[in-house]
């Protein structure tokens, strides 16, 4: 795992580093400390990062402005902050977990396990998904997403008709992988194929084809492949 800690208090940053190395052991491929927003952005532009641990108060900078920009990056984000009253807002904008300061090793371990086990926070529902569009950060309403198609390290968001009226677009590109999005999305979304996540509310029926092949028919008439290993679980959600 490639880790980045963005924290301006040196003592807190060192404690996070020590605990992360203890929790993850040899799973840590690289671990970098960035004391400022500028340092974090520069590092993210030039190095792969799987998981970012982020404080929301960095030398007086607006933490949520920072958060919104970093949420569009490919990495997952765990917030480590004393601003516990804004945890709900952070979850709505797509953080994997919110660890309040002061934190214990046990609480940090739970957050890391959530990442490693591919589990989102079921108590908090993602409402907005940050993407980069023409050099700016834009937020997509999760309710506008019908399905998501994975393509290498990117994902294509397919939107409902009439969504994002300002741009009149039907698709948007996210820098997050399907695995990352699967951790964040609410429970009405399901991984139906190695390359697809679908809003189950948009599914009309399961189509059974020859040769043990299956497809999902969506409300707009589109068809999405349904993996054989996922067929029973998806079928159970219909009945």
HELIX and SHEET records of a PDB file:
HELIX    1   1 UNK A   10  UNK A   24  1                                  15    
HELIX    2   2 UNK A   25  UNK A   27  5                                   3    
HELIX    3   3 UNK A   37  UNK A   46  1                                  10    
HELIX    4   4 UNK A   63  UNK A   70  1                                   8    
HELIX    5   5 UNK A   84  UNK A   86  5                                   3    
HELIX    6   6 UNK A   87  UNK A   92  1                                   6    
HELIX    7   7 UNK A  105  UNK A  116  1                                  12    
HELIX    8   8 UNK A  142  UNK A  144  5                                   3    
HELIX    9   9 UNK A  178  UNK A  184  1                                   7    
HELIX   10  10 UNK A  200  UNK A  202  5                                   3    
HELIX   11  11 UNK A  210  UNK A  212  5                                   3    
HELIX   12  12 UNK A  228  UNK A  230  5                                   3    
HELIX   13  13 UNK A  231  UNK A  236  1                                   6    
SHEET    1   A 5 UNK A  30  UNK A  34  0                                        
SHEET    2   A 5 UNK A   2  UNK A   6  1                                        
SHEET    3   A 5 UNK A  51  UNK A  54  1                                        
SHEET    4   A 5 UNK A  76  UNK A  81  1                                        
SHEET    5   A 5 UNK A  97  UNK A 100  1                                        
SHEET    1   B 2 UNK A 128  UNK A 133  0                                        
SHEET    2   B 2 UNK A 136  UNK A 141 -1                                        
SHEET    1   C 5 UNK A 171  UNK A 174  0                                        
SHEET    2   C 5 UNK A 154  UNK A 159 -1                                        
SHEET    3   C 5 UNK A 145  UNK A 151 -1                                        
SHEET    4   C 5 UNK A 196  UNK A 199 -1                                        
SHEET    5   C 5 UNK A 189  UNK A 193 -1                                        
SHEET    1   D 3 UNK A 203  UNK A 209  0                                        
SHEET    2   D 3 UNK A 213  UNK A 218 -1                                        
SHEET    3   D 3 UNK A 223  UNK A 226 -1                                        
END                                                                             
